[in-house]
Amino acid sequence: MKFLFRTLITAGALMIVAYVVPGLDVSGWVPAIVASVFLILANAFVRPVLIVLTFPITILTLGLFIFVINTAILLFVASFVDGVQITNFVSAFIGSLLLSAISTVASKHI
């Protein structure tokens, strides 16, 4: 049940981010839900591997490289999901920051 709530929260956050950030477009709720499922799975399985592999860079940048990893995961998911388009890295970076913030705040209230 928690996975369903997290999926809906992430899909809603993705729709909000798509409305606010130029260059990040989501064509509807179905692509948002599919993208949120892929984001949750990528954050569960791919992100830890990337964090371990890029640990020295993360240490040198005092943890700021984590934002680049989040952006790469968002770009990776958008490349697979029809209906989610990201035009450039800056849009993906801002979108990943907002998506993380909105999802974190909303998930705290479950």
N, CA, C and O atoms as a Tinker XYZ file with bonds, in Angstrom:
   440  protein
     1  N      0.811000   -1.192000    0.000000    73     2
     2  CA     0.000000    0.000000    0.000000    64     1     3
     3  C      0.865000    1.270000    0.000000    63     2     4     5
     4  O      0.516000    2.288000   -0.598000    81     3
     5  N      2.006000    1.167000    0.695000    73     3     6
     6  CA     2.895000    2.318000    0.748000    64     5     7
     7  C      3.488000    2.620000   -0.629000    63     6     8     9
     8  O      3.700000    3.781000   -0.979000    81     7
     9  N      3.756000    1.556000   -1.415000    73     7    10
    10  CA     4.269000    1.742000   -2.772000    64     9    11
    11  C      3.259000    2.501000   -3.628000    63    10    12    13
    12  O      3.645000    3.357000   -4.424000    81    11
    13  N      1.975000    2.198000   -3.473000    73    11    14
    14  CA     0.927000    2.887000   -4.231000    64    13    15
    15  C      0.880000    4.366000   -3.865000    63    14    16    17
    16  O      0.790000    5.221000   -4.747000    81    15
    17  N      0.939000    4.674000   -2.568000    73    15    18
    18  CA     0.933000    6.073000   -2.151000    64    17    19
    19  C      2.172000    6.803000   -2.650000    63    18    20    21
    20  O      2.082000    7.938000   -3.119000    81    19
    21  N      3.321000    6.157000   -2.551000    73    19    22
    22  CA     4.555000    6.786000   -3.025000    64    21    23
    23  C      4.500000    7.028000   -4.534000    63    22    24    25
    24  O      4.979000    8.049000   -5.027000    81    23
    25  N      3.909000    6.072000   -5.262000    73    23    26
    26  CA     3.770000    6.227000   -6.709000    64    25    27
    27  C      2.874000    7.410000   -7.046000    63    26    28    29
    28  O      3.207000    8.210000   -7.920000    81    27
    29  N      1.749000    7.527000   -6.365000    73    27    30
    30  CA     0.830000    8.641000   -6.624000    64    29    31
    31  C      1.433000    9.981000   -6.216000    63    30    32    33
    32  O      1.231000   10.986000   -6.898000    81    31
    33  N      2.166000   10.001000   -5.118000    73    31    34
    34  CA     2.824000   11.241000   -4.690000    64    33    35
    35  C      3.884000   11.656000   -5.707000    63    34    36    37
    36  O      3.982000   12.830000   -6.063000    81    35
    37  N      4.666000   10.703000   -6.165000    73    35    38
    38  CA     5.699000   11.017000   -7.151000    64    37    39
    39  C      5.093000   11.453000   -8.478000    63    38    40    41
    40  O      5.615000   12.355000   -9.132000    81    39
    41  N      3.994000   10.816000   -8.879000    73    39    42
    42  CA     3.319000   11.216000  -10.122000    64    41    43
    43  C      2.755000   12.631000  -10.000000    63    42    44    45
    44  O      2.874000   13.429000  -10.929000    81    43
    45  N      2.150000   12.939000   -8.870000    73    43    46
    46  CA     1.644000   14.295000   -8.656000    64    45    47
    47  C      2.757000   15.322000   -8.633000    63    46    48    49
    48  O      2.626000   16.409000   -9.196000    81    47
    49  N      3.863000   14.972000   -7.973000    73    47    50
    50  CA     5.009000   15.876000   -7.938000    64    49    51
    51  C      5.587000   16.079000   -9.336000    63    50    52    53
    52  O      6.011000   17.182000   -9.684000    81    51
    53  N      5.603000   15.022000  -10.130000    73    51    54
    54  CA     6.100000   15.130000  -11.506000    64    53    55
    55  C      5.197000   16.039000  -12.341000    63    54    56    57
    56  O      5.689000   16.811000  -13.164000    81    55
    57  N      3.889000   15.953000  -12.137000    73    55    58
    58  CA     2.969000   16.837000  -12.855000    64    57    59
    59  C      3.169000   18.303000  -12.438000    63    58    60    61
    60  O      3.126000   19.202000  -13.278000    81    59
    61  N      3.385000   18.535000  -11.144000    73    59    62
    62  CA     3.635000   19.901000  -10.663000    64    61    63
    63  C      4.938000   20.434000  -11.250000    63    62    64    65
    64  O      4.995000   21.572000  -11.717000    81    63
    65  N      5.973000   19.615000  -11.224000    73    63    66
    66  CA     7.279000   20.030000  -11.752000    64    65    67
    67  C      7.182000   20.305000  -13.247000    63    66    68    69
    68  O      7.789000   21.257000  -13.740000    81    67
    69  N      6.429000   19.485000  -13.974000    73    67    70
    70  CA     6.265000   19.702000  -15.415000    64    69    71
    71  C      5.532000   21.005000  -15.692000    63    70    72    73
    72  O      5.770000   21.650000  -16.713000    81    71
    73  N      4.648000   21.392000  -14.794000    73    71    74
    74  CA     3.916000   22.654000  -14.960000    64    73    75
    75  C      4.822000   23.857000  -14.672000    63    74    76    77
    76  O      4.682000   24.907000  -15.300000    81    75
    77  N      5.744000   23.701000  -13.727000    73    75    78
    78  CA     6.567000   24.826000  -13.275000    64    77    79
    79  C      7.837000   24.999000  -14.103000    63    78    80    81
    80  O      8.227000   26.124000  -14.415000    81    79
    81  N      8.483000   23.891000  -14.459000    73    79    82
    82  CA     9.798000   23.957000  -15.104000    64    81    83
    83  C      9.646000   23.943000  -16.625000    63    82    84    85
    84  O      9.103000   22.988000  -17.181000    81    83
    85  N     10.121000   24.993000  -17.306000    73    83    86
    86  CA    10.099000   24.948000  -18.763000    64    85    87
    87  C     11.144000   23.951000  -19.271000    63    86    88    89
    88  O     12.249000   23.862000  -18.736000    81    87
    89  N     10.777000   23.214000  -20.300000    73    87    90
    90  CA    11.684000   22.222000  -20.848000    64    89    91
    91  C     11.446000   20.825000  -20.318000    63    90    92    93
    92  O     12.095000   19.879000  -20.763000    81    91
    93  N     10.528000   20.677000  -19.376000    73    91    94
    94  CA    10.159000   19.370000  -18.847000    64    93    95
    95  C      8.659000   19.218000  -19.081000    63    94    96    97
    96  O      7.853000   19.929000  -18.481000    81    95
    97  N      8.298000   18.294000  -19.949000    73    95    98
    98  CA     6.901000   18.136000  -20.339000    64    97    99
    99  C      6.416000   16.726000  -20.050000    63    98   100   101
   100  O      7.092000   15.744000  -20.360000    81    99
   101  N      5.227000   16.641000  -19.449000    73    99   102
   102  CA     4.559000   15.364000  -19.214000    64   101   103
   103  C      3.190000   15.484000  -19.864000    63   102   104   105
   104  O      2.443000   16.422000  -19.584000    81   103
   105  N      2.859000   14.527000  -20.738000    73   103   106
   106  CA     1.642000   14.658000  -21.543000    64   105   107
   107  C      0.366000   14.228000  -20.836000    63   106   108   109
   108  O     -0.715000   14.382000  -21.404000    81   107
   109  N      0.444000   13.701000  -19.630000    73   107   110
   110  CA    -0.769000   13.323000  -18.914000    64   109   111
   111  C     -0.461000   12.504000  -17.679000    63   110   112   113
   112  O      0.697000   12.299000  -17.314000    81   111
   113  N     -1.539000   12.036000  -17.036000    73   111   114
   114  CA    -1.371000   11.294000  -15.794000    64   113   115
   115  C     -0.799000    9.897000  -16.004000    63   114   116   117
   116  O     -0.031000    9.414000  -15.172000    81   115
   117  N     -1.161000    9.250000  -17.092000    73   115   118
   118  CA    -0.657000    7.894000  -17.322000    64   117   119
   119  C      0.863000    7.895000  -17.500000    63   118   120   121
   120  O      1.538000    7.092000  -16.857000    81   119
   121  N      1.431000    8.765000  -18.348000    73   119   122
   122  CA     2.899000    8.813000  -18.418000    64   121   123
   123  C      3.535000    9.223000  -17.090000    63   122   124   125
   124  O      4.632000    8.769000  -16.765000    81   123
   125  N      2.863000   10.073000  -16.326000    73   123   126
   126  CA     3.405000   10.483000  -15.025000    64   125   127
   127  C      3.452000    9.306000  -14.059000    63   126   128   129
   128  O      4.422000    9.151000  -13.318000    81   127
   129  N      2.416000    8.482000  -14.062000    73   127   130
   130  CA     2.394000    7.319000  -13.174000    64   129   131
   131  C      3.440000    6.289000  -13.610000    63   130   132   133
   132  O      4.138000    5.717000  -12.772000    81   131
   133  N      3.547000    6.056000  -14.915000    73   131   134
   134  CA     4.562000    5.116000  -15.413000    64   133   135
   135  C      5.960000    5.633000  -15.076000    63   134   136   137
   136  O      6.818000    4.868000  -14.637000    81   135
   137  N      6.186000    6.921000  -15.279000    73   135   138
   138  CA     7.497000    7.505000  -14.964000    64   137   139
   139  C      7.773000    7.438000  -13.463000    63   138   140   141
   140  O      8.911000    7.208000  -13.054000    81   139
   141  N      6.751000    7.634000  -12.647000    73   139   142
   142  CA     6.973000    7.568000  -11.201000    64   141   143
   143  C      7.328000    6.155000  -10.757000    63   142   144   145
   144  O      8.154000    5.984000   -9.861000    81   143
   145  N      6.721000    5.138000  -11.364000    73   143   146
   146  CA     7.087000    3.756000  -11.038000    64   145   147
   147  C      8.539000    3.505000  -11.420000    63   146   148   149
   148  O      9.297000    2.930000  -10.639000    81   147
   149  N      8.931000    3.934000  -12.620000    73   147   150
   150  CA    10.319000    3.757000  -13.043000    64   149   151
   151  C     11.288000    4.562000  -12.171000    63   150   152   153
   152  O     12.389000    4.097000  -11.879000    81   151
   153  N     10.883000    5.771000  -11.753000    73   151   154
   154  CA    11.741000    6.566000  -10.877000    64   153   155
   155  C     11.938000    5.887000   -9.527000    63   154   156   157
   156  O     13.050000    5.851000   -9.001000    81   155
   157  N     10.864000    5.352000   -8.973000    73   155   158
   158  CA    10.966000    4.668000   -7.686000    64   157   159
   159  C     11.879000    3.451000   -7.801000    63   158   160   161
   160  O     12.725000    3.220000   -6.937000    81   159
   161  N     11.708000    2.679000   -8.864000    73   159   162
   162  CA    12.547000    1.497000   -9.055000    64   161   163
   163  C     14.010000    1.871000   -9.318000    63   162   164   165
   164  O     14.923000    1.228000   -8.799000    81   163
   165  N     14.224000    2.910000  -10.124000    73   163   166
   166  CA    15.594000    3.349000  -10.405000    64   165   167
   167  C     16.259000    3.899000   -9.143000    63   166   168   169
   168  O     17.445000    3.666000   -8.908000    81   167
   169  N     15.495000    4.624000   -8.340000    73   167   170
   170  CA    16.059000    5.138000   -7.091000    64   169   171
   171  C     16.343000    4.024000   -6.097000    63   170   172   173
   172  O     17.222000    4.160000   -5.246000    81   171
   173  N     15.607000    2.926000   -6.199000    73   171   174
   174  CA    15.828000    1.808000   -5.280000    64   173   175
   175  C     16.997000    0.933000   -5.708000    63   174   176   177
   176  O     17.723000    0.422000   -4.855000    81   175
   177  N     17.198000    0.747000   -7.017000    73   175   178
   178  CA    18.196000   -0.206000   -7.477000    64   177   179
   179  C     19.406000    0.424000   -8.165000    63   178   180   181
   180  O     20.531000   -0.023000   -7.942000    81   179
   181  N     19.210000    1.437000   -8.985000    73   179   182
   182  CA    20.311000    2.023000   -9.761000    64   181   183
   183  C     21.056000    3.080000   -8.947000    63   182   184   185
   184  O     22.285000    3.134000   -8.983000    81   183
   185  N     20.328000    3.910000   -8.222000    73   183   186
   186  CA    20.943000    5.007000   -7.477000    64   185   187
   187  C     21.992000    4.541000   -6.471000    63   186   188   189
   188  O     23.062000    5.147000   -6.407000    81   187
   189  N     21.739000    3.487000   -5.674000    73   187   190
   190  CA    22.791000    3.059000   -4.743000    64   189   191
   191  C     24.077000    2.617000   -5.443000    63   190   192   193
   192  O     25.174000    2.866000   -4.944000    81   191
   193  N     23.943000    1.970000   -6.585000    73   191   194
   194  CA    25.132000    1.545000   -7.337000    64   193   195
   195  C     25.900000    2.772000   -7.835000    63   194   196   197
   196  O     27.127000    2.820000   -7.747000    81   195
   197  N     25.176000    3.754000   -8.355000    73   195   198
   198  CA    25.833000    4.974000   -8.831000    64   197   199
   199  C     26.498000    5.736000   -7.690000    63   198   200   201
   200  O     27.574000    6.308000   -7.867000    81   199
   201  N     25.868000    5.745000   -6.535000    73   199   202
   202  CA    26.456000    6.443000   -5.394000    64   201   203
   203  C     27.755000    5.773000   -4.970000    63   202   204   205
   204  O     28.731000    6.454000   -4.654000    81   203
   205  N     27.776000    4.443000   -4.960000    73   203   206
   206  CA    29.004000    3.737000   -4.597000    64   205   207
   207  C     30.096000    3.969000   -5.642000    63   206   208   209
   208  O     31.254000    4.192000   -5.286000    81   207
   209  N     29.743000    3.920000   -6.916000    73   207   210
   210  CA    30.735000    4.099000   -7.969000    64   209   211
   211  C     31.307000    5.510000   -8.018000    63   210   212   213
   212  O     32.468000    5.700000   -8.379000    81   211
   213  N     30.502000    6.490000   -7.657000    73   211   214
   214  CA    30.948000    7.886000   -7.732000    64   213   215
   215  C     31.297000    8.454000   -6.358000    63   214   216   217
   216  O     31.332000    9.671000   -6.179000    81   215
   217  N     31.552000    7.585000   -5.398000    73   215   218
   218  CA    31.841000    8.039000   -4.038000    64   217   219
   219  C     33.020000    9.013000   -3.958000    63   218   220   221
   220  O     32.909000   10.012000   -3.248000    81   219
   221  N     34.146000    8.777000   -4.649000    73   219   222
   222  CA    35.247000    9.746000   -4.564000    64   221   223
   223  C     34.859000   11.133000   -5.088000    63   222   224   225
   224  O     35.240000   12.145000   -4.500000    81   223
   225  N     34.108000   11.182000   -6.181000    73   223   226
   226  CA    33.671000   12.481000   -6.720000    64   225   227
   227  C     32.709000   13.154000   -5.750000    63   226   228   229
   228  O     32.749000   14.371000   -5.569000    81   227
   229  N     31.849000   12.360000   -5.132000    73   227   230
   230  CA    30.894000   12.904000   -4.173000    64   229   231
   231  C     31.623000   13.488000   -2.968000    63   230   232   233
   232  O     31.233000   14.536000   -2.455000    81   231
   233  N     32.666000   12.825000   -2.520000    73   231   234
   234  CA    33.455000   13.347000   -1.400000    64   233   235
   235  C     34.153000   14.647000   -1.788000    63   234   236   237
   236  O     34.164000   15.602000   -1.012000    81   235
   237  N     34.737000   14.684000   -2.992000    73   235   238
   238  CA    35.434000   15.897000   -3.441000    64   237   239
   239  C     34.497000   17.090000   -3.595000    63   238   240   241
   240  O     34.901000   18.232000   -3.378000    81   239
   241  N     33.247000   16.826000   -3.968000    73   239   242
   242  CA    32.283000   17.919000   -4.155000    64   241   243
   243  C     31.420000   18.148000   -2.919000    63   242   244   245
   244  O     30.436000   18.886000   -2.970000    81   243
   245  N     31.791000   17.515000   -1.813000    73   243   246
   246  CA    31.077000   17.655000   -0.538000    64   245   247
   247  C     29.611000   17.242000   -0.643000    63   246   248   249
   248  O     28.740000   17.835000   -0.007000    81   247
   249  N     29.353000   16.226000   -1.449000    73   247   250
   250  CA    28.007000   15.677000   -1.567000    64   249   251
   251  C     27.155000   16.281000   -2.660000    63   250   252   253
   252  O     26.044000   15.809000   -2.903000    81   251
   253  N     27.641000   17.303000   -3.318000    73   251   254
   254  CA    26.828000   17.964000   -4.341000    64   253   255
   255  C     26.673000   17.130000   -5.607000    63   254   256   257
   256  O     25.768000   17.377000   -6.403000    81   255
   257  N     27.544000   16.148000   -5.799000    73   255   258
   258  CA    27.430000   15.297000   -6.984000    64   257   259
   259  C     26.187000   14.422000   -6.929000    63   258   260   261
   260  O     25.770000   13.894000   -7.960000    81   259
   261  N     25.588000   14.254000   -5.770000    73   259   262
   262  CA    24.332000   13.503000   -5.634000    64   261   263
   263  C     23.243000   14.152000   -6.491000    63   262   264   265
   264  O     22.396000   13.455000   -7.050000    81   263
   265  N     23.263000   15.468000   -6.596000    73   263   266
   266  CA    22.277000   16.162000   -7.434000    64   265   267
   267  C     22.446000   15.777000   -8.907000    63   266   268   269
   268  O     21.461000   15.655000   -9.636000    81   267
   269  N     23.675000   15.589000   -9.335000    73   267   270
   270  CA    23.940000   15.166000  -10.713000    64   269   271
   271  C     23.444000   13.733000  -10.924000    63   270   272   273
   272  O     22.913000   13.413000  -11.987000    81   271
   273  N     23.611000   12.878000   -9.925000    73   271   274
   274  CA    23.102000   11.511000  -10.016000    64   273   275
   275  C     21.578000   11.516000  -10.125000    63   274   276   277
   276  O     21.012000   10.785000  -10.938000    81   275
   277  N     20.913000   12.337000   -9.312000    73   275   278
   278  CA    19.445000   12.448000   -9.391000    64   277   279
   279  C     19.005000   12.938000  -10.762000    63   278   280   281
   280  O     18.011000   12.461000  -11.309000    81   279
   281  N     19.744000   13.887000  -11.313000    73   279   282
   282  CA    19.421000   14.407000  -12.638000    64   281   283
   283  C     19.607000   13.337000  -13.699000    63   282   284   285
   284  O     18.784000   13.209000  -14.605000    81   283
   285  N     20.674000   12.573000  -13.594000    73   283   286
   286  CA    20.924000   11.497000  -14.565000    64   285   287
   287  C     19.831000   10.441000  -14.507000    63   286   288   289
   288  O     19.419000    9.921000  -15.544000    81   287
   289  N     19.360000   10.122000  -13.318000    73   287   290
   290  CA    18.277000    9.139000  -13.190000    64   289   291
   291  C     17.001000    9.679000  -13.802000    63   290   292   293
   292  O     16.280000    8.940000  -14.473000    81   291
   293  N     16.704000   10.953000  -13.588000    73   291   294
   294  CA    15.503000   11.548000  -14.194000    64   293   295
   295  C     15.613000   11.548000  -15.718000    63   294   296   297
   296  O     14.636000   11.241000  -16.401000    81   295
   297  N     16.770000   11.884000  -16.255000    73   295   298
   298  CA    16.974000   11.849000  -17.706000    64   297   299
   299  C     16.863000   10.422000  -18.243000    63   298   300   301
   300  O     16.297000   10.199000  -19.313000    81   299
   301  N     17.399000    9.466000  -17.505000    73   299   302
   302  CA    17.339000    8.059000  -17.892000    64   301   303
   303  C     15.892000    7.577000  -17.963000    63   302   304   305
   304  O     15.501000    6.915000  -18.924000    81   303
   305  N     15.107000    7.906000  -16.957000    73   303   306
   306  CA    13.697000    7.483000  -16.941000    64   305   307
   307  C     12.919000    8.176000  -18.049000    63   306   308   309
   308  O     12.085000    7.549000  -18.703000    81   307
   309  N     13.178000    9.457000  -18.270000    73   307   310
   310  CA    12.458000   10.195000  -19.312000    64   309   311
   311  C     12.781000    9.647000  -20.702000    63   310   312   313
   312  O     11.962000    9.765000  -21.613000    81   311
   313  N     13.949000    9.057000  -20.877000    73   311   314
   314  CA    14.292000    8.505000  -22.185000    64   313   315
   315  C     13.507000    7.234000  -22.491000    63   314   316   317
   316  O     13.356000    6.874000  -23.659000    81   315
   317  N     13.004000    6.548000  -21.467000    73   315   318
   318  CA    12.258000    5.316000  -21.662000    64   317   319
   319  C     10.749000    5.499000  -21.703000    63   318   320   321
   320  O     10.050000    4.684000  -22.304000    81   319
   321  N     10.239000    6.536000  -21.086000    73   319   322
   322  CA     8.794000    6.701000  -20.951000    64   321   323
   323  C      8.284000    7.629000  -22.046000    63   322   324   325
   324  O      8.710000    8.779000  -22.151000    81   323
   325  N      7.366000    7.114000  -22.860000    73   323   326
   326  CA     6.716000    7.956000  -23.864000    64   325   327
   327  C      5.784000    8.924000  -23.150000    63   326   328   329
   328  O      5.032000    8.528000  -22.260000    81   327
   329  N      5.836000   10.181000  -23.537000    73   327   330
   330  CA     4.990000   11.196000  -22.918000    64   329   331
   331  C      5.732000   12.052000  -21.912000    63   330   332   333
   332  O      5.168000   13.013000  -21.387000    81   331
   333  N      6.989000   11.724000  -21.631000    73   331   334
   334  CA     7.824000   12.548000  -20.748000    64   333   335
   335  C      9.023000   12.999000  -21.565000    63   334   336   337
   336  O      9.830000   12.181000  -22.007000    81   335
   337  N      9.131000   14.306000  -21.762000    73   335   338
   338  CA    10.232000   14.874000  -22.535000    64   337   339
   339  C     10.985000   15.893000  -21.689000    63   338   340   341
   340  O     10.388000   16.723000  -21.003000    81   339
   341  N     12.308000   15.808000  -21.757000    73   339   342
   342  CA    13.169000   16.784000  -21.098000    64   341   343
   343  C     14.103000   17.320000  -22.170000    63   342   344   345
   344  O     14.802000   16.552000  -22.830000    81   343
   345  N     14.117000   18.645000  -22.346000    73   343   346
   346  CA    14.857000   19.229000  -23.456000    64   345   347
   347  C     16.346000   19.396000  -23.179000    63   346   348   349
   348  O     17.157000   19.235000  -24.091000    81   347
   349  N     16.726000   19.718000  -21.938000    73   347   350
   350  CA    18.148000   19.941000  -21.668000    64   349   351
   351  C     18.492000   19.562000  -20.233000    63   350   352   353
   352  O     17.620000   19.241000  -19.426000    81   351
   353  N     19.790000   19.608000  -19.941000    73   351   354
   354  CA    20.280000   19.200000  -18.628000    64   353   355
   355  C     19.812000   20.145000  -17.528000    63   354   356   357
   356  O     19.511000   19.705000  -16.419000    81   355
   357  N     19.749000   21.427000  -17.823000    73   355   358
   358  CA    19.347000   22.404000  -16.807000    64   357   359
   359  C     17.900000   22.172000  -16.385000    63   358   360   361
   360  O     17.582000   22.240000  -15.198000    81   359
   361  N     17.034000   21.901000  -17.337000    73   359   362
   362  CA    15.638000   21.600000  -17.005000    64   361   363
   363  C     15.545000   20.335000  -16.166000    63   362   364   365
   364  O     14.757000   20.268000  -15.223000    81   363
   365  N     16.347000   19.336000  -16.505000    73   363   366
   366  CA    16.359000   18.097000  -15.733000    64   365   367
   367  C     16.907000   18.340000  -14.327000    63   366   368   369
   368  O     16.406000   17.769000  -13.358000    81   367
   369  N     17.927000   19.180000  -14.214000    73   367   370
   370  CA    18.518000   19.469000  -12.913000    64   369   371
   371  C     17.526000   20.184000  -12.002000    63   370   372   373
   372  O     17.337000   19.793000  -10.850000    81   371
   373  N     16.899000   21.226000  -12.522000    73   371   374
   374  CA    15.910000   21.956000  -11.730000    64   373   375
   375  C     14.719000   21.056000  -11.420000    63   374   376   377
   376  O     14.189000   21.078000  -10.309000    81   375
   377  N     14.304000   20.271000  -12.399000    73   375   378
   378  CA    13.190000   19.352000  -12.182000    64   377   379
   379  C     13.501000   18.305000  -11.129000    63   378   380   381
   380  O     12.635000   17.973000  -10.320000    81   379
   381  N     14.715000   17.777000  -11.120000    73   379   382
   382  CA    15.062000   16.772000  -10.114000    64   381   383
   383  C     15.126000   17.379000   -8.720000    63   382   384   385
   384  O     14.756000   16.727000   -7.744000    81   383
   385  N     15.592000   18.620000   -8.616000    73   383   386
   386  CA    15.602000   19.290000   -7.314000    64   385   387
   387  C     14.189000   19.476000   -6.785000    63   386   388   389
   388  O     13.900000   19.153000   -5.633000    81   387
   389  N     13.309000   20.002000   -7.639000    73   387   390
   390  CA    11.923000   20.225000   -7.215000    64   389   391
   391  C     11.193000   18.918000   -6.949000    63   390   392   393
   392  O     10.424000   18.818000   -5.993000    81   391
   393  N     11.428000   17.918000   -7.787000    73   391   394
   394  CA    10.784000   16.623000   -7.603000    64   393   395
   395  C     11.205000   15.990000   -6.283000    63   394   396   397
   396  O     10.372000   15.426000   -5.574000    81   395
   397  N     12.467000   16.076000   -5.953000    73   395   398
   398  CA    12.948000   15.538000   -4.681000    64   397   399
   399  C     12.334000   16.284000   -3.502000    63   398   400   401
   400  O     11.911000   15.671000   -2.522000    81   399
   401  N     12.289000   17.599000   -3.602000    73   399   402
   402  CA    11.748000   18.400000   -2.496000    64   401   403
   403  C     10.264000   18.130000   -2.283000    63   402   404   405
   404  O      9.824000   17.912000   -1.154000    81   403
   405  N      9.494000   18.143000   -3.364000    73   403   406
   406  CA     8.049000   17.930000   -3.251000    64   405   407
   407  C      7.750000   16.518000   -2.758000    63   406   408   409
   408  O      6.896000   16.332000   -1.891000    81   407
   409  N      8.443000   15.528000   -3.302000    73   407   410
   410  CA     8.212000   14.146000   -2.889000    64   409   411
   411  C      8.583000   13.925000   -1.435000    63   410   412   413
   412  O      7.884000   13.208000   -0.719000    81   411
   413  N      9.670000   14.531000   -0.992000    73   411   414
   414  CA    10.094000   14.371000    0.405000    64   413   415
   415  C      9.084000   14.987000    1.355000    63   414   416   417
   416  O      8.712000   14.376000    2.358000    81   415
   417  N      8.645000   16.185000    1.044000    73   415   418
   418  CA     7.691000   16.864000    1.925000    64   417   419
   419  C      6.359000   16.104000    1.941000    63   418   420   421
   420  O      5.765000   15.921000    3.004000    81   419
   421  N      5.895000   15.670000    0.789000    73   419   422
   422  CA     4.617000   14.968000    0.724000    64   421   423
   423  C      4.709000   13.586000    1.374000    63   422   424   425
   424  O      3.745000   13.137000    1.995000    81   423
   425  N      5.835000   12.915000    1.244000    73   423   426
   426  CA     5.986000   11.576000    1.814000    64   425   427
   427  C      6.089000   11.593000    3.331000    63   426   428   429
   428  O      5.787000   10.593000    3.981000    81   427
   429  N      6.507000   12.703000    3.897000    73   427   430
   430  CA     6.605000   12.809000    5.349000    64   429   431
   431  C      5.226000   12.747000    6.010000    63   430   432   433
   432  O      5.117000   12.413000    7.190000    81   431
   433  N      4.195000   13.063000    5.266000    73   431   434
   434  CA     2.846000   13.120000    5.827000    64   433   435
   435  C      2.030000   11.863000    5.598000    63   434   436   437
   436  O      0.823000   11.856000    5.844000    81   435
   437  N      2.668000   10.796000    5.131000    73   435   438
   438  CA     1.927000    9.535000    4.940000    64   437   439
   439  C      1.816000    8.843000    6.279000    63   438   440
   440  O      1.233000    7.763000    6.370000    81   439
